């Protein structure tokens, strides 16, 4: 019996030591390829330029801090109707997300939002549908990082439709109703 204990102990120590060495000495995972908007792989220089452009765009489109003082006071334009976004499952609509949005603009720019309201609604709906399609309204859809991404994309769409006088897009209400 004693002559089997020592080889068994060596086998267990060797197995555990080998597993630990393999775990700690494994090579790092390969870097993810950098892809453009169409899915084509980019070289390092083009990838760095694209990342810098995205970072500058994100910084430019970041919602203003709450304590930021503007030269002119803000006006708020509540968009007339709620936005209703279906959340699709594999074969059917699993839920509906209902949102009320308000656009913050500089003083005197309310008319430019109201006159372009169909275009603004269309732009914002496109963003909301894309957000739903990418799973943004699944799980913890009101988590800060998810809402920050949604607000940034809504602001970008509103500025495209109206212009730089749009300061922010506020989510006044958000409800997810299961089907």
Secondary structure by P-SEA (a helix, b strand, c coil): caaaaaaaaaaaaaaaaaaaaaaaaccccccccccccccccccaaaaaaaaaaaaaaaaaaccccccccccbbbbbbcccbbbbbbbbccccccbbbbbbbbbbbcccaaaaaaaaaaaaaaaaaaaaaaaaaacccccccccaaaaaaaaaaaaaaaaaacccccccccccbbbbbcc
